[in-house]
């Protein structure tokens, strides 16, 4: 093997981490993103020149790194981030996909979009202001979406004399709050995005901090889950039947494993029909394998020629989800048109789309203090609320807490195809401890958020 | 300390997918979603590396059955002969069906007018959108990547286009989890970008890993070129060089393949895949910044073209 081949091998066997950033512009999010990209040498000369040119023509002296990610005319004109921007960078240890999400409350839906596929969320706080409403909102969205890892980046430490007590107090308050929402892992890091402290390089100003830099943490955080703890799930996307002379009897069920692992020889159940069979082969994009796991795209073949089509779910015979037509969920409303009780919608779950009706909207969540507003009757853009939906056909639905992939769904307007809401089946937060703020805001003793 | 960290030390989890496997799995999932939900999908195929990777992914996604899509090439009339030869050979080898929409035919028929700068890239929009209407394609796969350009960075994997093929960035559907919403009214269609999340380096590494054949012009070779606005363009019948532009022979290669009038070559001695990957990994210029004149027209050139129906 030549040195060059080794180099190539190393580059292509690194893992991929998808993460999202949250925080308002004033917290220094653009500076942090700019610093990560710049210090990992992911901003190339012509991009930087374009930003410098555009900054100068706007009368700014220093290059405005936000122009790197604000790719739309309207964003540059208004100087704000409207929509999620995806950025790509790499270190020798890992490749990264960064969903750079807007911080304003009216763009909560975009943070939900960015967080839905993220394995990690970075929540930015200004060290001078500490935990504010916006911070709690970001923590709540990360908890709702069950982002496995949350980083609290306490920024602008240079403006508080790099004082440990300032950081410790903010980290403690945030950790207590986020843990009460069920965020499984919180890592607090004191940084100065502007000066570069603890972003890529360790800070010489904060000897008292012994943890990783932001980049070091991003490089080492685990990206795969304990497969034995996951219920194996395989939504059938497409049935492959060549019917050619070479493959006259081939019948394979193509899909992406949503959770867990499947093995040749395993007894499986097909839902919603409930028929059972055995896995005889797994074709992993051209290679025959004995075991495959999430999120691999594979083709599964079964021993029995049973009726299976797109929208069905294959699960282990001894670990299949319950089938239901009554869905209780937390949703984030993402459309400008409202969602109302009695509305007829389409529900898209894994590879299955069914007719449904909104039976009830029991409550709406106030993200600022996590209090609930009972029976709002409707949800409007950026609202988060509980809904009860009745479907025309049964669904093999998991709780979102058990599987982000098979516990999530969309509600779609059948008239014009608009994506109305993002749904998460089951209870909202992993922990049901009642934050003090919420207790003060509502007399209702029952905590359903 | 108030920090709660449970980072696993050192142990490499055997169930973590490599980044190329993750990207491949995601792209295959997208191809299969379209096959499952649309009536008349088509893959835009130019013979360039991104569309070659897309076709390779589609072949893997449906194997051992054939790819259930046709191909469409918008031929500017100024394409590299080596690339057209590659295109036709590939289509024949896989027994696929190729539609060609010709910019030259539109110009000859008086339906399009040549631009003063000779660039034909923006002229592709009309033949493309008319071909989509004529064949009633409802899903159109493109090889666009979000790392290419800042307006592309904002586009969804499933991008709804109206009956005029227009993109409205303010009215995009939020795209959540892996739940792609492809619903559209008759006359509308969806542009689908399975390799949205790939970078230029990912594409090259994947080509190397899978042993995919490419047109020769991606590798360093001696070529007659001339300099226009800082870019090395291939001399030819399409309209170059003009008076005052000197033709010289240089060792170059192409990072992108497009219309000859606006796609520049880069000086290079990379004659193998390994050498190309090393060169890309070390380059301080983006793919489009180095070789595309049409993106330099204005700060929002790509956004404006996409609004009109460009891919």
Interface residues (C-beta under 8 A of the other chain):
Chain A: X2 X4 X5 X7 X8 X11 X12 X13 X14 X15 X16 X44 X45 X46 X47 X50 X54 X68 X69 X70 X71 X72 X73 X74 X76 X82 X83 X84 X85 X86 X87 X88 X90 X94 X95 X97 X109 X110 X112 X113 X116 X117 X168 X171 X172 X175 X179 X185 X186 X187 X188 X189 X210 X211 X212 X217 X220 X221 X222 X223 X224 X225 X227 X237 X238 X240 X241 X242 X244 X246 X247 X250 X254 X255 X256 X261 X283 X285 X286 X293 X295 X296 X297 X310 X334 X346 X348 X351 X404 X405 X408 X409 X410 X412 X416 X417 X418 X419 X422
Chain B: X1 X2 X3 X4 X5 X6 X7 X8 X13 X15 X16 X17 X18 X19 X20 X21 X22 X23 X24 X25 X26 X28 X29 X32 X33 X35 X36 X60 X61 X62 X63 X64 X65 X66 X146 X147 X149 X150 X151 X152 X153 X154 X160 X169 X170 X172 X173 X174 X175 X176 X177 X178 X179 X181 X183 X184 X185 X196 X197 X199 X201 X202 X205 X206 X208 X209 X274 X275 X277 X278 X281 X283 X284 X285 X286 X289 X290 X299 X300 X303
